[in-house]
Amino acid sequence: SAASDVYKRQPEARHARQTLMVMGVLLGVMFIGTSSLAQGFHVLPNNDRTVLADLGVAIFGSGSPLLLLLQGSTLLILMLAANTAFADFPRLAALLAQDRYLPPQLRWVGDRLVFQNGIIALVLITGLLVVIFDGDPTNAIPLYSIGVFTAFTLSQAGMVLHWWRERGSGWLGSLLMNGSGALASGLVLLVITVSKFTEGAWVVLVAIPVVVAAFLKLQYVFKRQRQLLTIPANLGPLVVPQPMADQGGTRIALVVVTEVNLAVRASVEYAQGIATRVLGVHVQQQGVDKEQLQQQWQAQVGEQPLEILESPYRSIIDPIISYLKQLEIDNPGQRITVVLPTPVARKFISGWLFDQVSHPLRNALRKDGSCALTSLPYPLEI
């Protein structure tokens, strides 16, 4: 799939192309073969059994073990096809969340190293569709058809634009091939839309603009958040206060840093007031320059150290918990408080969008029970 290909690198990318080529050839052979057999045995679609089942009865007989093998193989293939959605939709959602078109929670990786929130969202959406279409696949065919051929048309048209702009070796042949695909799938999309409009096709035509508008709205909200959290250029670094006298309270404050902004700066200032030692911790994320982050931290915070943790499985919580445990071992008997910068919006939905790590981190610390967690609100006019 296109979403999973983003995560592939050489030689995996070459293997993916070879796999797609083999799948395309197999699909073409099976489609032509099934159509020819259906025509030869005069099998027509009906509401009682599938065409493939009728072909099996006509060829093998109703009580043949080969018929059971055919039906069982079909069931396994359909189960594998359904699993593809649960494997690739969470990845696609994570990519959209990375570009700020979906909530950042869809980028979270759970204990099983999968995008758990994407899977949960897909389960809820699937359940809703089952209820809406009364569990009848026939009712969902217009929705499926328009969705598939819309994706085909847009992907082929996108490749046409790609070849037109790049104009590399053999670009004209590739452009004509993708252009033919875009034209063919676009014509099929038009036919389905017109013929199935009253049977449910109108739902997709309404849903697509609504979803696109929601994506753009989310991106605007995130851009506005970044603007409000950006540190002004004329704001100098924090002044490091004199160490606190030991009063039996917090000795070490650990500030969780996703990026250096006004909320993080306020959290560091708060941490300096409750602890004798302040540390920053950042979990390395895709697309974040470590050196640039260190420079921003030093420019705004100054002498307080920032620890950047590697996360090979893109998990945010596990590296922080591991670092906390090591910090406890290295500093026995000292109380540690985790300070979490938390941008708070006027609207509940906006505040939920900005809450990236507090909820899972709070749950993890509650299970561990050795550290305190302070969420420091930073109000935003959104």
N, C-alpha and C positions, 0 to 999 in steps of 0.2 A: 504494500500500500504506500501511498505518497507520504503519509505521516510517519510510518516506520522507516522509510528510506532516509529521512532527515538524520536519523540516529546511526545510519550505516556509514562506514568508512571503508577504504580499500583494504583487503580485496572484497569486503562484503558488498560494496556497491556493484562490483562486476557480477558477483553471484546473484544479486537481486535482479539485475537485468536479464541474466540467463534464465532465472526462475520465471520471471514474467513472460519471457518469450515462449518457454515450454508450456506454461499455463494457457497462453493465448492460442497456441497450436492445438492443444488438447481440447479447449473449449470449442474451437471451430470444428474439429473432427466430430466431437460428440453432438454438437448442434446439427450439423449436416446429416450425420448418421441417424439421429433420432427423428429428424424431419422426414428423411427418406423412408425409414421403417414405418412411421405413422401413415405416410401416404400409401405405402405398399400394403399395409394391413387394414387400411380404411379406418384408422382410429381417430376419433374426433374428441375434442375437449368436452367434459361433462362435469356435473356438480357432485357426482358420487365418488369417482376415483380419478387419480391423476393420469395423464397420458402415458407416463412411464409405467405405471401399474397395469394399465390396459395392454400396453405392448408386452409386458412380461407374461400376462395371462395368455395372450394370443400366441406367443412364441414358446413358452415353457409349459403352459398348462396351469390351471388354478391350484393344483396341489403339489407342484414341483418344488423341491428344495432350492433350485436355482432362482425361483421366484422370490422365495424368502431371502436368499442371498442378495438379490437385486434390491429388495425393499430395505433390508438391513444396511446395505452399503449406502443407499440414498439417505437413510436416516443419519448415518455417521457423517456423511458429507455436509448435510444441512446443519448438524451440530457444530462442525468445524467452521462453517460459514458464519454461524451466529457468534462463535467465539472470536472471530476476527474483529467484530465490532467492539467487543470488550477489550481486545488487545490494542486496537488502534485509535478508537475514539478518545480514551484518556490521554494518549500521546498528542493527538491533534489539539485537544482542549488545553494541554499544558503548553503547547507552542503558541496558541492564541493568548493564553494568560501571560506568557513571557512578553508578548507584544502589547499587553495591556488592553486586549479586547475582551477578556474574561477575568473573573476574580482570581487573585493570586493563589487562593486556596487550592485551585486545580493543579498547581505545580507541586503540591506536597507529595512526597514519597513516603509510603507507610512502612511498617515493619517487614512486610513481604516484598519490599522494593518495587512496588507498583504505584501508579497514581491513583490512590484509593478513592479520593473524592470524585475523580472523573468516572470511576466505575460506579460509585453510588449514584451520581447524577444520571448515568445511562440507565441504571436499573429503574430509577424513578420515571424517567421519560418513557422507557419501554412499557412499564406498567400502566402509565397513563394512556399510551396508544392502544394497549390491549383493551382497556375499559372503553375508550372512545369508539373503537371499531368492533366492539363486542366479540373480540377474539376470533374474528373471521378474516382469514388472509385475503379473501376475495375483495372485501371492503377496503383493504389497505393497499391494493394493487395500484390505484391511481397515485396515491401518495408516494409509494416506492418508485414507480415509473418516472414521475416528474423529478423526484429527487435525484435519481440515478442519471437521467439524461441531461438534467441541468448541470450536474457535476462534470459529465463527459464533455458537454459543449463548452463550459467555461475552461476546463483544463486544456482542451484542444486549441481553443482560441488564445489562451495564454501562451501556449507553445508557439503559435503563429507569431505573436508579438515578440517572443524571445528570439526566434530565428531572424525576424526582420531587423531587430536591433543589433544582434551579434554579427550576423552575416559571416560566419566562419566557413570552414571547409564543408562543401556539400550542403550549404544552408538552403538552397533553392528547392532541392528535392525534399528535404525534411519539411520545409514550409508548405509545399504543395500537399504532402501527405497529411500533415496536421490540419491544414485548411480543409481538405476533403473530409476528414473526420469531424471537424467542427460543423461543416455544412450538413453532413448526413445526420449527426446526432441532433443538430438544431432543428432539422425538418421533422425528425421523429418526435422531438419535444413539442413542436407546434401542433402536430397531429394529435398527440395524446392530450394536450391541453384543451384543444377544441372539442374532441370527441368525449372526453371524460370530465368536462368542466362541472357539470351538475352532479357528478357521482363522487365528488370529493376533491377534484383537482384544484378547485378554487381555494381550498385550505392552504395549499402550498404557495399559491400566488399571493395570498395575504401574509402568510407566515414569513416568507423570505424577506420582504421589505421591513417587517417588524423586527426580525432578528438582526438585520444589518443596522437598522436604526439603534437598536440596543447596544450593539458592538461599538458604534461610533459614540454613543452617549457615555459608555463605560470608559472609553479611551479619553474623552474630554474630562471626565471626573478625575482620572488618574493624572492627566496633565495639569489640571488645576491644583491637585494635591501637591505635585512636585513644585509648582510655582510658589505655593504658600509655605512649603518647607525649605525652600532654597535659602541658604545663609547669605545675607547681604555682603557685598564685597568689602564694605567699610567696617565690618564687625571683626574685631581682633580676636586673638585666642583667649581662652579662659585663663583666669589668674588662679594658679594653684595655691590654695590656702595653707596655713600652717597645720601640721598634723594634729588631729584631735587627741585629747587625753583619753586614755583607756578607761571607759566607764562600763565595761562589760557588754557593750552592744556590738553592733556590726563592725568587724575589723576589715573585711574585704567586700567591696561592692563590684559586681560584675555587670557591666552594661552591654546588652545585646545590640549589636550594630548591624543593620541591613544596609544602610548608606549613611554618610555623614550629612546630617541636616539639622534644622532647628530643634526638632524633637529629641534627637540624640544629644545635641549640645545641652539642652535643658536637663536631660537625664543625667549627664555627666556632672553638671553643676549640682544637682540634687544629691548624687552619690558622694560628691566631695564633702557634703555637709553631714553625712551619716557614717562615713567610714574613714579609716586611716589610710587605706590603700584602694585605689580605683583602677580597674582593668577594663578594657574593651575587648569584646570577642565578636568575630565575624565569621560566618560560615561561607566559604568560597562558593559563589554561584556562577552559572554560565553567563558570560558577557560582562563580568565585573573585572576591571583591571586592578590587581592587588597593589601594585606600586602606586597607582593613582589614588587608591583608597587610603593607603598609608600616608601619602602626602597631604591629602585633605584632612585626615585625622590629626596629624601633627600641626597643620596650620590652624586648626580650630580648637584643639584640645591641648596641644603642647606636650608636656612631659609624660602624661599618662600613657602607658603602653597599650597597643592594640594587637591582639593575637588573632591571626587569620587561620582558621581551621580548614583542612581539606575534607571534602565530602565526595568520595568517588561514586557513591550511589545517589547523589543529589538529595540526600536527607538533610534536613535542617536541625531537627531535634536531637538525634543520636550523637552527633559530634559535640554538641553543647553539653549533654549529660555526661559524656565520657570526659570532657575537659573539666567539668565540675568535680567529678570523682577524683581525678588526678590532683586537682587543686586542694581538695580536702586532705588527701594523703600527704601532700607537700606542706600543708599548713595545719597540723593537728591542733584541735582545741580552739580554732578561730572560727567565729561565726561568719558565714558567707550569705550575702543577699544578692539575688539577681534582680537587676533593675531593667525593666522592659519599656522602652519608649513606645507610647501608644497614641497615635494621632486619633482624635475624637472629633467626629463631624456632628453637625446639628441634626442631620437626618440619620435614622437608624441604619438604613440600607448602606449609606455611604460609610458609616463607621464600621459596618461589618466587612465591607470591601477592603478597608485599610488594615484590618486585624489579620496579620499574616502568621504570627507565631505564638501569640499569647495563649490562646486556648490549648493547643497541643503541648506547649511547654509547661503550662500550668498543670495539666493532667500528668505529664511525666514527672514533674517535681513532687506532685502529691503522692505518687507511688513511691518515689525515692524517700521523701520525708526528711532529708537532711539539710535542705537549703530553703530560705525564704524567698518569695517572689513578690516584687513590687511593680505594679503596672503604673507608670507615670503618665497621666493623660496630658495630651497637648492639643488644645482646641483648634479646630479649623472651621472657617466660615464656608462650608460646602453644604 
